[in-house]
């Protein structure tokens, strides 16, 4: 079975057992490691492998063709994207400015647009899409005015001398009381059995928790020279109860984000029933 997920520690930690043939009954995997902006575009084009990790923000474009798997993804609290600037600033300072984002179909970008509509008079200026690991250097060297960062940047932005202007997670949680839907696992409808995928992925999550050291070499191999302590913090933040099962709060968060974004015209209208796992 072909699958694509990012090389980030939370994904390699979660999928280690499945990718290494440690889950009974699961097929052998052919893994592609890809940035989430790549998988978002693959899914929208109906391309790529049968199973993928994409942004929840990209779901409205692909729900007719892909089923949402209720485990293996990334939701949580205290794990939202950050808006960073070179110097201390206020939200109003971003009016008309150039902002770098990791993807225009990322949950980070969707949260940012909803936040900006409330917080930045006159709106932002140019949006520049770039790989997430290039954003902090671009803010540091003045190439852009602010950057929206994800992943381990939460733990490392101080190393670049940058300032946190806003935390999209804090804003979202205070506004809704719900966790932040970040990354979703999807399976191509008609190509694979979603219930089997969910069973295998959940077993891989449970194996990872029961054997946390088993995946260490695999995680660090793909962690882009990330310090092991940062990798551990990354896993602890993004792999949680929602990774094992979305549950009532997880589905409520997804519906809240996507229906709100659809009302604002940031994503296309979609059939909410397609979010259900059947």
Backbone as JSON, one array per atom type, in Angstrom:
{
  "sequence": "XXXXXXXXXXXXXXXXXXXXXXXXXXXXXXXXXXXXXXXXXXXXXXXXXXXXXXXXXXXXXXXXXXXXXXXXXXXXXXXXXXXXXXXXXXXXXXXXXXXXXXXXXXXXXXXXXXXXXXXXXXXXXXXXXXXXXXXXXXXXXXXXXXXXXXXXXXXXXXXXXXXXXXXXXXXXXXXXXXXXXXXXXXXXXXXXXXXXXXXXXXXXXXXXXXXXXXXXXXXXXXXXXXXXXXXXXXXXXXXXXXXXXXXXXXXXXXXXXXXXXXXXXXXXXXXXXXXXXX",
  "N": [[0.84, -1.19, 0.0], [0.52, 2.2, -0.82], [1.66, 5.14, 0.77], [1.78, 8.47, 2.04], [3.45, 10.72, 4.09], [4.68, 13.32, 6.28], [8.21, 13.99, 7.02], [8.36, 14.74, 9.63], [8.8, 14.51, 13.23], [6.43, 13.71, 14.68], [4.89, 12.34, 12.76], [6.62, 10.28, 11.83], [7.03, 8.95, 14.21], [4.41, 8.06, 14.8], [3.85, 6.41, 12.55], [5.87, 4.57, 12.48], [5.77, 1.77, 13.33], [3.87, 0.7, 11.55], [5.1, 1.21, 9.1], [7.28, -0.42, 9.27], [6.48, -3.04, 9.23], [5.36, -4.1, 11.58], [2.8, -4.42, 12.43], [0.25, -6.63, 12.8], [-1.37, -8.2, 10.11], [-1.41, -5.96, 8.51], [-0.64, -4.44, 5.34], [2.45, -4.43, 3.38], [4.19, -1.35, 3.3], [4.7, 1.26, 0.95], [6.46, 4.0, 1.3], [6.26, 7.5, 0.94], [7.95, 10.4, 1.69], [6.86, 13.55, 2.27], [6.44, 17.08, 2.14], [3.7, 18.79, 3.64], [2.39, 20.63, 2.03], [2.84, 19.62, -0.47], [1.44, 17.16, -0.4], [-1.13, 18.15, 0.03], [-1.65, 19.34, -2.46], [-1.42, 17.13, -4.15], [-3.63, 15.59, -3.27], [-5.76, 17.32, -3.93], [-5.59, 17.24, -6.67], [-6.28, 14.66, -7.14], [-4.25, 12.87, -7.19], [-1.25, 11.04, -6.23], [-0.54, 8.76, -3.43], [-2.62, 6.06, -2.02], [-3.18, 6.56, 0.66], [-2.78, 9.4, 2.69], [-1.24, 12.1, 4.51], [-2.66, 15.16, 5.1], [-3.41, 18.69, 5.29], [-6.0, 19.72, 7.52], [-7.34, 21.9, 6.59], [-7.37, 21.53, 3.87], [-9.27, 19.66, 3.37], [-12.01, 20.29, 2.44], [-11.72, 20.47, -0.32], [-11.28, 17.88, -1.15], [-12.96, 15.9, -0.13], [-14.93, 14.5, -1.54], [-13.53, 12.57, -2.84], [-11.8, 11.39, -1.04], [-11.73, 9.7, 2.1], [-11.99, 10.72, 5.49], [-9.84, 9.57, 7.93], [-10.2, 8.46, 11.25], [-8.0, 8.62, 12.98], [-4.44, 8.92, 13.73], [-3.76, 11.45, 12.85], [-3.13, 14.99, 13.49], [-4.2, 16.86, 16.07], [-4.77, 19.21, 18.67], [-4.06, 20.93, 21.79], [-2.54, 24.01, 22.7], [-0.71, 23.94, 20.65], [-0.58, 25.49, 18.42], [0.03, 27.24, 15.25], [2.5, 29.86, 14.87], [2.83, 33.43, 14.59], [5.52, 35.19, 13.51], [7.92, 37.82, 13.91], [10.68, 39.98, 12.97], [11.34, 42.06, 14.66], [9.91, 43.27, 17.75], [6.41, 43.59, 17.58], [3.04, 44.75, 16.85], [-0.22, 43.39, 16.05], [-1.51, 45.23, 14.3], [0.61, 46.32, 12.95], [1.09, 44.69, 10.81], [-0.49, 45.35, 8.72], [-0.99, 45.49, 5.31], [1.45, 44.25, 4.81], [4.13, 41.94, 3.76], [3.7, 38.51, 4.07], [4.93, 35.37, 4.95], [3.88, 32.05, 4.39], [3.34, 28.52, 5.06], [1.74, 27.07, 3.32], [-1.0, 27.66, 1.17], [-3.19, 26.17, 1.53], [-3.08, 25.18, 4.03], [-3.85, 24.34, 7.46], [-2.72, 26.09, 9.2], [-2.54, 28.46, 7.69], [-5.26, 28.93, 7.23], [-6.23, 29.37, 9.85], [-4.72, 31.64, 10.37], [-5.78, 33.49, 8.49], [-8.4, 33.75, 9.43], [-7.88, 34.8, 11.97], [-6.5, 37.16, 11.22], [-8.51, 38.61, 9.95], [-9.94, 39.52, 12.09], [-8.03, 40.94, 13.51], [-6.17, 42.57, 12.09], [-6.22, 45.67, 10.91], [-7.39, 46.81, 7.8], [-6.24, 44.66, 6.54], [-3.86, 42.12, 5.41], [-0.93, 42.3, 3.26], [0.88, 41.11, 0.58], [0.92, 37.58, 0.21], [3.28, 35.08, 0.64], [4.2, 31.94, -0.36], [6.21, 29.45, 1.02], [8.57, 26.76, 1.74], [8.24, 25.36, 5.02], [10.56, 25.29, 6.57], [12.11, 27.3, 5.58], [11.07, 29.69, 6.3], [11.62, 31.06, 8.79], [14.41, 31.86, 8.48], [13.96, 33.67, 6.37], [12.4, 35.65, 7.56], [14.23, 36.54, 9.43], [16.31, 37.63, 7.84], [15.03, 39.75, 6.71], [13.69, 39.46, 4.33], [11.0, 39.03, 4.23], [8.13, 40.39, 5.96], [6.81, 39.17, 8.08], [6.33, 35.88, 9.42], [4.48, 32.88, 9.19], [4.64, 30.13, 11.15], [5.15, 26.6, 11.66], [5.22, 23.27, 13.12], [8.36, 22.24, 14.47], [9.28, 24.8, 14.79], [8.05, 26.16, 16.8], [9.59, 25.65, 18.99], [12.09, 26.58, 18.39], [12.31, 29.17, 17.41], [13.4, 31.29, 18.84], [16.09, 30.95, 18.54], [16.68, 32.23, 16.23], [16.47, 34.81, 16.86], [13.94, 35.9, 16.77], [10.61, 37.32, 17.23], [7.6, 36.46, 18.88], [4.6, 37.3, 17.62], [1.93, 36.53, 17.63], [-0.05, 33.76, 18.73], [-1.63, 31.34, 17.04], [-2.95, 29.16, 18.01], [-3.58, 29.77, 20.7], [-5.36, 31.86, 20.19], [-7.42, 30.54, 18.73], [-8.3, 28.59, 20.57], [-9.19, 30.17, 22.7], [-11.24, 31.44, 21.43], [-12.99, 29.43, 20.64], [-12.9, 27.26, 22.4], [-12.12, 24.78, 21.64], [-9.96, 22.06, 20.46], [-7.14, 22.38, 18.16], [-7.44, 21.66, 14.78], [-5.06, 20.21, 12.87], [-3.37, 18.33, 11.12], [-4.62, 15.85, 8.9], [-5.41, 12.38, 8.31], [-6.07, 10.77, 5.34], [-7.89, 8.57, 3.12], [-8.12, 7.12, -0.07], [-11.24, 6.96, -1.53], [-12.86, 3.96, -2.37], [-10.53, 2.76, -3.19], [-9.13, 1.69, -1.06], [-9.93, 0.03, 2.07], [-11.42, 1.97, 4.41], [-11.92, 1.33, 7.12], [-10.14, -0.71, 7.71], [-7.74, 0.64, 7.3], [-7.91, 2.51, 9.4], [-7.83, 0.77, 11.58], [-5.24, -0.34, 11.36], [-3.63, 1.96, 11.51], [-4.32, 2.96, 14.05], [-3.37, 0.86, 15.63], [-0.66, 1.17, 15.13], [-0.16, 3.64, 16.33], [-0.67, 2.95, 19.01], [1.31, 1.03, 19.4], [3.56, 2.67, 19.17], [3.33, 4.28, 21.46], [3.56, 2.31, 23.43], [6.1, 1.39, 22.99], [8.24, 3.48, 23.05], [10.98, 3.93, 22.52], [11.57, 2.4, 20.35], [11.2, 3.6, 17.88], [13.07, 5.6, 17.74], [15.58, 5.88, 16.27], [14.6, 5.89, 13.65], [12.93, 8.14, 13.69], [14.8, 10.23, 14.2], [16.43, 9.96, 12.0], [14.95, 11.05, 9.95], [14.48, 13.62, 10.76], [15.55, 16.01, 9.87], [18.07, 17.01, 10.85], [17.31, 17.75, 13.36], [17.53, 18.47, 16.83], [17.56, 15.92, 19.32], [16.16, 16.36, 21.68], [14.39, 18.39, 20.97], [12.95, 16.97, 19.06], [11.7, 15.09, 20.72], [10.07, 16.81, 22.23], [8.44, 17.75, 20.22], [7.03, 15.42, 19.46], [5.72, 14.87, 21.89], [3.98, 17.02, 21.99], [2.36, 16.92, 19.66], [1.41, 14.32, 19.36], [-1.18, 12.77, 20.71], [-4.23, 12.24, 22.63], [-6.07, 12.67, 20.57], [-4.78, 11.69, 18.39], [-5.02, 8.97, 18.59], [-7.78, 8.7, 18.49], [-10.28, 10.69, 17.08], [-12.64, 11.48, 18.4], [-15.4, 13.11, 20.15], [-14.8, 15.87, 20.67], [-12.77, 16.29, 18.83], [-14.0, 15.93, 16.28], [-15.87, 17.99, 16.52], [-14.2, 20.22, 16.53], [-13.08, 20.11, 13.97], [-15.37, 20.43, 12.33], [-16.16, 22.97, 13.2], [-14.01, 24.64, 12.42], [-13.92, 24.27, 9.58], [-16.54, 24.79, 8.62], [-16.85, 27.41, 9.42], [-14.79, 28.61, 7.96], [-15.76, 28.12, 5.41], [-18.04, 29.73, 5.39], [-16.79, 32.19, 5.38], [-15.76, 32.21, 2.9], [-13.27, 31.12, 2.46], [-12.73, 28.5, 1.99], [-14.11, 26.0, -0.21], [-17.68, 25.32, -0.28], [-18.97, 22.38, 1.33], [-20.13, 18.99, 1.81], [-21.11, 18.25, 4.93], [-21.65, 15.72, 5.94], [-19.85, 14.06, 4.77], [-17.63, 14.12, 6.34], [-18.02, 12.27, 8.3], [-17.13, 9.09, 9.67], [-17.69, 6.09, 8.25]],
  "CA": [[0.0, 0.0, 0.0], [1.3, 3.44, -0.9], [1.27, 6.12, 1.78], [2.65, 9.65, 2.09], [3.36, 11.57, 5.27], [5.85, 14.19, 6.38], [9.32, 13.44, 7.8], [8.37, 15.34, 10.96], [8.84, 13.49, 14.27], [5.14, 13.14, 15.07], [4.45, 11.38, 11.75], [7.48, 9.1, 11.81], [6.75, 8.24, 15.46], [3.11, 7.41, 14.67], [3.8, 5.41, 11.49], [7.04, 3.69, 12.53], [5.41, 0.35, 13.39], [3.18, 0.33, 10.32], [6.07, 1.27, 8.01], [8.31, -1.45, 9.47], [5.89, -4.37, 9.23], [5.18, -4.56, 12.95], [1.37, -4.49, 12.73], [-0.32, -7.86, 12.25], [-2.41, -8.09, 9.12], [-1.26, -4.76, 7.67], [0.17, -4.69, 4.14], [3.74, -3.75, 3.29], [3.99, 0.03, 2.86], [5.64, 2.03, 0.13], [6.34, 5.31, 1.95], [6.82, 8.72, 0.36], [8.03, 11.48, 2.68], [6.56, 14.76, 1.51], [5.91, 18.24, 2.85], [2.24, 18.76, 3.6], [1.93, 21.42, 0.89], [2.88, 18.7, -1.61], [0.32, 16.21, -0.31], [-2.36, 18.91, -0.19], [-1.84, 19.5, -3.9], [-1.7, 15.8, -4.71], [-5.0, 15.21, -2.96], [-6.67, 18.17, -4.7], [-5.53, 16.81, -8.07], [-6.63, 13.25, -7.21], [-3.02, 12.14, -7.46], [-0.57, 10.6, -5.02], [-0.84, 7.42, -2.94], [-3.97, 5.8, -1.51], [-3.31, 7.12, 2.0], [-1.93, 10.58, 2.8], [-1.42, 13.12, 5.55], [-2.86, 16.48, 4.52], [-3.95, 19.68, 6.21], [-7.46, 19.73, 7.64], [-7.85, 23.0, 5.77], [-7.5, 21.08, 2.49], [-10.34, 18.65, 3.26], [-13.18, 20.62, 1.62], [-11.44, 20.27, -1.75], [-11.01, 16.49, -1.5], [-13.83, 14.96, 0.58], [-15.67, 13.64, -2.45], [-12.65, 11.51, -3.32], [-11.04, 10.8, 0.06], [-12.4, 9.58, 3.4], [-11.21, 11.12, 6.66], [-9.55, 8.48, 8.86], [-10.35, 9.1, 12.57], [-6.83, 8.47, 13.85], [-3.16, 9.11, 13.07], [-3.52, 12.84, 12.49], [-2.63, 15.92, 14.5], [-5.02, 17.89, 16.69], [-4.3, 19.37, 20.04], [-4.13, 22.22, 22.47], [-1.21, 24.56, 22.94], [0.2, 23.52, 19.58], [-0.95, 26.25, 17.23], [1.04, 27.97, 14.49], [2.9, 31.16, 15.42], [3.19, 34.53, 13.7], [6.81, 35.69, 13.99], [8.48, 39.01, 13.28], [12.09, 40.22, 13.3], [11.33, 42.95, 15.82], [8.64, 43.25, 18.46], [5.4, 44.29, 16.79], [1.63, 44.53, 17.18], [-0.95, 42.93, 14.86], [-1.8, 46.33, 13.36], [1.82, 46.6, 12.17], [1.14, 43.81, 9.65], [-1.39, 45.86, 7.69], [-0.35, 45.71, 4.01], [2.81, 43.71, 4.78], [4.38, 40.64, 3.12], [3.66, 37.44, 5.06], [5.25, 34.05, 4.42], [3.07, 30.97, 4.96], [3.83, 27.24, 4.55], [0.84, 26.56, 2.27], [-2.27, 28.39, 1.14], [-4.24, 25.24, 1.93], [-2.73, 24.62, 5.34], [-4.66, 24.78, 8.59], [-2.05, 27.28, 9.74], [-2.94, 29.62, 6.89], [-6.67, 29.17, 7.47], [-6.32, 30.02, 11.16], [-4.14, 32.98, 10.24], [-6.71, 34.36, 7.79], [-9.52, 34.03, 10.33], [-7.35, 35.71, 12.99], [-6.17, 38.44, 10.6], [-9.75, 39.32, 9.68], [-10.34, 40.15, 13.34], [-6.94, 41.61, 14.23], [-5.31, 43.44, 11.29], [-7.0, 46.68, 10.18], [-6.99, 46.98, 6.41], [-5.82, 43.38, 5.98], [-2.45, 41.91, 5.08], [-0.57, 42.57, 1.88], [1.21, 39.94, -0.23], [1.19, 36.29, 0.86], [4.34, 34.35, -0.04], [4.26, 30.54, 0.07], [7.56, 28.87, 0.99], [8.7, 25.62, 2.65], [8.17, 25.85, 6.41], [11.89, 25.45, 7.16], [12.75, 28.49, 5.0], [10.37, 30.9, 6.7], [12.33, 31.81, 9.84], [15.54, 32.6, 7.91], [13.47, 34.78, 5.54], [12.03, 36.73, 8.48], [15.46, 37.02, 10.05], [17.1, 38.46, 6.93], [14.23, 40.87, 6.24], [13.1, 39.18, 3.03], [9.56, 39.19, 4.43], [7.83, 41.17, 7.17], [6.39, 38.26, 9.14], [6.21, 34.5, 8.96], [3.6, 31.96, 9.89], [5.47, 28.94, 11.26], [4.53, 25.39, 12.19], [6.13, 22.2, 13.51], [9.33, 22.47, 15.54], [9.59, 26.22, 14.91], [7.55, 26.6, 18.12], [10.63, 25.45, 19.99], [13.42, 27.04, 17.93], [12.32, 30.51, 16.79], [14.27, 32.19, 19.6], [17.46, 30.8, 18.02], [16.82, 33.16, 15.11], [16.28, 36.15, 17.39], [12.64, 36.38, 16.32], [9.61, 37.63, 18.25], [6.26, 35.89, 18.66], [3.58, 38.34, 17.6], [0.64, 35.92, 17.99], [-0.15, 32.3, 18.72], [-2.94, 31.02, 16.46], [-3.6, 28.18, 18.88], [-4.19, 30.5, 21.82], [-6.53, 32.6, 19.67], [-8.47, 29.61, 18.36], [-8.85, 27.95, 21.76], [-9.96, 31.14, 23.47], [-12.41, 31.81, 20.64], [-13.92, 28.3, 20.44], [-12.8, 26.25, 23.44], [-11.87, 23.49, 20.99], [-8.58, 21.84, 20.01], [-6.82, 22.87, 16.82], [-7.27, 20.6, 13.79], [-3.9, 20.53, 12.05], [-3.13, 17.4, 10.03], [-5.58, 14.76, 8.78], [-5.09, 11.21, 7.51], [-7.15, 10.49, 4.41], [-7.74, 7.38, 2.3], [-8.86, 7.26, -1.32], [-12.49, 6.2, -1.54], [-12.94, 2.91, -3.38], [-9.23, 2.14, -3.43], [-8.76, 0.95, 0.15], [-10.99, -0.04, 3.06], [-11.09, 2.94, 5.47], [-11.94, 0.73, 8.45], [-8.87, -1.42, 7.86], [-6.7, 1.67, 7.47], [-8.03, 3.03, 10.76], [-7.39, -0.27, 12.51], [-3.78, -0.45, 11.29], [-3.02, 3.2, 12.0], [-4.5, 3.02, 15.51], [-2.44, -0.11, 16.2], [0.68, 1.75, 15.03], [-0.1, 4.65, 17.39], [-0.58, 2.27, 20.31], [2.65, 0.43, 19.46], [4.51, 3.76, 19.42], [3.24, 4.66, 22.87], [4.02, 1.2, 24.26], [7.52, 1.15, 22.72], [8.69, 4.8, 22.57], [12.36, 3.94, 22.05], [11.72, 1.6, 19.13], [11.19, 4.46, 16.69], [13.98, 6.75, 17.91], [16.51, 6.02, 15.14], [13.81, 6.23, 12.47], [12.5, 9.52, 13.85], [15.93, 11.15, 14.06], [16.93, 9.84, 10.63], [14.14, 11.9, 9.06], [14.11, 14.85, 11.46], [16.21, 17.18, 9.3], [19.11, 17.47, 11.76], [16.69, 18.27, 14.57], [18.03, 17.99, 18.11], [16.69, 14.85, 19.83], [15.28, 16.93, 22.7], [13.33, 19.07, 20.23], [12.11, 15.93, 18.47], [10.86, 14.54, 21.79], [9.05, 17.82, 22.55], [7.54, 17.76, 19.07], [6.17, 14.24, 19.6], [4.87, 15.02, 23.07], [2.97, 18.04, 21.74], [1.46, 16.64, 18.55], [0.85, 12.97, 19.43], [-1.98, 12.84, 21.93], [-5.47, 11.46, 22.6], [-6.75, 12.83, 19.29], [-4.07, 10.87, 17.42], [-5.61, 7.64, 18.69], [-9.19, 8.78, 18.09], [-10.72, 12.08, 17.04], [-13.61, 11.69, 19.47], [-16.41, 14.16, 19.99], [-14.18, 17.2, 20.58], [-12.01, 16.38, 17.59], [-14.92, 16.18, 15.17], [-16.46, 19.32, 16.7], [-13.19, 21.19, 16.12], [-12.98, 20.06, 12.51], [-16.57, 21.04, 11.77], [-16.15, 24.39, 13.51], [-13.02, 25.32, 11.58], [-14.21, 24.22, 8.15], [-17.79, 25.48, 8.3], [-16.58, 28.84, 9.59], [-13.99, 29.03, 6.81], [-16.62, 28.12, 4.23], [-18.87, 30.94, 5.47], [-15.95, 33.34, 5.05], [-15.31, 32.07, 1.52], [-11.87, 30.72, 2.43], [-12.71, 27.15, 1.43], [-15.39, 25.77, -0.9], [-18.75, 24.65, 0.47], [-18.82, 20.93, 1.28], [-21.16, 18.21, 2.49], [-20.58, 17.89, 6.26], [-21.81, 14.29, 6.18], [-18.66, 13.36, 4.26], [-16.64, 14.07, 7.41], [-18.3, 11.14, 9.17], [-16.46, 7.84, 9.38], [-18.69, 5.02, 8.16]],
  "C": [[0.88, 1.24, 0.0], [0.74, 4.45, 0.09], [2.25, 7.28, 1.73], [2.39, 10.41, 3.37], [4.66, 12.34, 5.38], [6.98, 13.49, 7.14], [9.39, 14.0, 9.21], [8.25, 14.26, 12.04], [7.49, 12.89, 14.66], [4.67, 12.09, 14.06], [5.31, 10.12, 11.75], [7.3, 8.28, 13.09], [5.46, 7.43, 15.32], [3.17, 6.24, 13.69], [4.98, 4.45, 11.5], [6.66, 2.22, 12.47], [4.76, -0.12, 12.1], [4.17, 0.27, 9.16], [7.12, 0.16, 8.1], [7.72, -2.85, 9.64], [5.63, -4.96, 10.59], [3.72, -4.69, 13.36], [0.78, -5.71, 12.03], [-1.44, -7.55, 11.26], [-2.29, -6.9, 8.19], [-0.38, -5.07, 6.46], [1.54, -4.01, 4.24], [3.5, -2.35, 2.72], [5.1, 0.49, 1.93], [5.48, 3.49, 0.56], [6.99, 6.4, 1.1], [6.8, 9.78, 1.45], [7.89, 12.8, 1.93], [6.03, 15.85, 2.43], [4.4, 18.29, 2.65], [1.67, 19.62, 2.47], [1.89, 20.56, -0.36], [1.69, 17.75, -1.56], [-1.03, 16.91, -0.45], [-2.68, 19.03, -1.68], [-2.11, 18.17, -4.59], [-3.15, 15.41, -4.5], [-5.99, 16.01, -3.8], [-6.71, 17.76, -6.17], [-5.94, 15.35, -8.25], [-5.44, 12.37, -7.51], [-2.41, 11.65, -6.13], [-1.05, 9.24, -4.57], [-2.26, 7.3, -2.37], [-4.23, 6.45, -0.16], [-2.32, 8.28, 2.14], [-2.22, 11.36, 4.07], [-1.55, 14.46, 4.84], [-3.31, 17.43, 5.62], [-5.46, 19.53, 6.31], [-8.05, 20.82, 6.77], [-8.06, 22.59, 4.32], [-8.66, 20.11, 2.29], [-11.51, 19.06, 2.36], [-12.96, 20.4, 0.12], [-11.43, 18.78, -2.14], [-11.99, 15.47, -0.92], [-14.65, 14.07, -0.34], [-14.84, 12.43, -2.87], [-11.9, 10.78, -2.22], [-11.87, 10.79, 1.34], [-11.45, 10.03, 4.5], [-11.07, 9.92, 7.6], [-9.5, 9.07, 10.28], [-9.18, 8.9, 13.52], [-5.57, 8.73, 13.02], [-2.8, 10.54, 12.75], [-3.04, 13.68, 13.65], [-3.69, 16.95, 14.85], [-4.47, 18.09, 18.08], [-4.54, 20.75, 20.59], [-2.72, 22.7, 22.76], [-0.22, 24.21, 21.86], [-0.06, 24.29, 18.29], [0.22, 26.89, 16.52], [1.31, 29.34, 15.12], [3.13, 32.16, 14.31], [4.44, 35.18, 14.29], [7.24, 36.92, 13.21], [9.93, 39.19, 13.72], [12.21, 41.08, 14.55], [9.97, 42.87, 16.49], [7.62, 44.11, 17.7], [4.01, 43.98, 17.33], [0.92, 44.05, 15.92], [-1.2, 44.04, 13.83], [-0.61, 46.67, 12.48], [1.9, 45.75, 10.9], [0.22, 44.27, 8.53], [-0.6, 46.14, 6.41], [1.01, 45.08, 3.85], [2.87, 42.34, 4.09], [4.5, 39.57, 4.21], [3.99, 36.12, 4.38], [4.42, 33.0, 5.15], [3.55, 29.65, 4.36], [2.98, 26.63, 3.44], [-0.43, 27.38, 2.32], [-3.44, 27.47, 1.45], [-3.88, 24.53, 3.23], [-3.7, 25.13, 6.4], [-4.05, 26.04, 9.2], [-2.51, 28.53, 9.0], [-4.41, 29.96, 7.12], [-6.89, 29.86, 8.81], [-5.82, 31.46, 11.09], [-5.12, 33.93, 9.56], [-7.91, 34.72, 8.67], [-9.09, 35.0, 11.43], [-7.11, 37.1, 12.4], [-7.42, 39.27, 10.32], [-10.25, 40.06, 10.91], [-9.3, 41.15, 13.86], [-6.13, 42.62, 13.44], [-6.16, 44.42, 10.49], [-6.49, 46.82, 8.75], [-6.48, 45.7, 5.76], [-4.33, 43.32, 5.67], [-2.2, 42.27, 3.62], [-0.33, 41.28, 1.11], [1.45, 38.71, 0.65], [2.2, 35.52, 0.01], [4.38, 32.93, 0.51], [5.7, 30.04, -0.05], [7.62, 27.68, 1.94], [8.85, 26.1, 4.09], [9.55, 26.08, 7.01], [12.66, 26.64, 6.6], [12.18, 29.78, 5.56], [11.13, 31.7, 7.75], [13.58, 32.51, 9.32], [15.1, 33.8, 7.07], [13.0, 35.95, 6.39], [13.28, 37.37, 9.06], [16.24, 37.96, 9.13], [16.3, 39.61, 6.3], [13.62, 40.68, 4.87], [11.59, 39.34, 3.07], [9.33, 39.89, 5.76], [7.43, 40.31, 8.35], [6.24, 36.87, 8.56], [5.25, 33.72, 9.83], [4.32, 30.61, 9.95], [4.73, 27.81, 11.96], [5.63, 24.46, 12.68], [7.09, 22.64, 14.62], [9.73, 23.93, 15.69], [9.06, 26.79, 16.23], [8.66, 26.57, 19.16], [11.96, 26.12, 19.64], [13.45, 28.48, 17.44], [13.21, 31.5, 17.53], [15.72, 32.1, 19.1], [17.73, 31.74, 16.85], [16.65, 34.62, 15.56], [14.93, 36.75, 17.02], [11.68, 36.57, 17.5], [8.28, 36.99, 17.88], [5.24, 37.01, 18.75], [2.23, 37.76, 18.05], [0.74, 34.41, 17.89], [-1.55, 31.95, 18.23], [-3.69, 30.0, 17.3], [-4.29, 28.84, 20.05], [-5.45, 31.23, 21.37], [-7.69, 31.65, 19.41], [-9.13, 29.0, 19.61], [-9.66, 28.92, 22.61], [-11.26, 31.51, 22.76], [-13.45, 30.69, 20.6], [-13.95, 27.31, 21.6], [-12.46, 24.87, 22.92], [-10.39, 23.31, 20.65], [-8.39, 22.33, 18.58], [-6.67, 21.7, 15.86], [-6.13, 20.96, 12.83], [-3.75, 19.58, 10.87], [-4.07, 16.22, 10.06], [-4.98, 13.6, 7.99], [-6.3, 10.91, 6.64], [-6.83, 9.24, 3.59], [-8.64, 7.5, 1.07], [-10.09, 6.36, -1.32], [-12.49, 5.18, -2.68], [-11.64, 2.18, -3.63], [-8.77, 1.27, -2.26], [-9.94, 0.96, 1.12], [-10.65, 0.9, 4.22], [-11.04, 2.32, 6.86], [-10.67, -0.06, 8.71], [-7.73, -0.44, 8.07], [-6.72, 2.2, 8.9], [-7.51, 2.03, 11.78], [-5.87, -0.35, 12.54], [-3.1, 0.8, 11.86], [-3.15, 3.29, 13.52], [-3.55, 2.04, 16.21], [-1.01, 0.43, 16.17], [0.88, 2.83, 16.09], [0.11, 3.98, 18.75], [0.77, 1.59, 20.48], [3.69, 1.51, 19.8], [4.52, 4.19, 20.88], [3.81, 3.57, 23.78], [5.52, 0.96, 24.12], [8.17, 2.45, 22.22], [10.12, 4.83, 22.05], [12.54, 3.23, 20.72], [11.85, 2.46, 17.88], [12.26, 5.54, 16.69], [14.9, 6.94, 16.71], [15.78, 6.46, 13.88], [13.37, 7.69, 12.52], [13.65, 10.49, 13.58], [16.54, 11.11, 12.65], [16.23, 10.82, 9.69], [13.88, 13.29, 9.63], [14.89, 16.08, 11.02], [17.17, 17.85, 10.29], [18.54, 18.09, 13.03], [17.33, 17.66, 15.81], [17.05, 16.98, 18.69], [15.73, 15.37, 20.9], [14.11, 17.66, 22.05], [12.38, 18.05, 19.6], [11.17, 15.32, 19.52], [9.74, 15.51, 22.16], [7.99, 17.88, 21.46], [6.53, 16.61, 19.18], [5.19, 14.41, 20.76], [3.73, 16.0, 22.82], [1.92, 17.59, 20.73], [0.87, 15.23, 18.55], [0.13, 12.83, 20.76], [-3.27, 12.03, 21.77], [-6.18, 11.54, 21.26], [-6.05, 12.03, 18.19], [-4.62, 9.46, 17.42], [-7.06, 7.63, 18.23], [-9.65, 10.23, 18.15], [-11.71, 12.39, 18.15], [-14.53, 12.87, 19.21], [-15.79, 15.54, 19.83], [-13.4, 17.36, 19.29], [-12.9, 16.67, 16.4], [-15.57, 17.56, 15.29], [-15.48, 20.4, 16.24], [-13.08, 21.26, 14.61], [-14.17, 20.76, 11.85], [-16.58, 22.55, 12.0], [-15.21, 25.16, 12.6], [-13.48, 25.4, 10.13], [-15.52, 24.9, 7.78], [-17.61, 26.98, 8.44], [-15.79, 29.37, 8.4], [-14.82, 29.07, 5.55], [-17.52, 29.35, 4.21], [-18.1, 32.18, 5.07], [-15.44, 33.28, 3.61], [-13.86, 31.66, 1.39], [-11.67, 29.31, 1.93], [-14.04, 26.94, 0.71], [-16.42, 25.13, 0.03], [-18.59, 23.14, 0.31], [-19.95, 20.28, 2.06], [-20.59, 17.72, 3.82], [-20.69, 16.39, 6.54], [-20.6, 13.5, 5.72], [-17.53, 13.33, 5.28], [-16.8, 12.83, 8.28], [-17.55, 9.89, 8.71], [-17.48, 6.71, 9.4], [-18.07, 3.76, 7.56]]
}
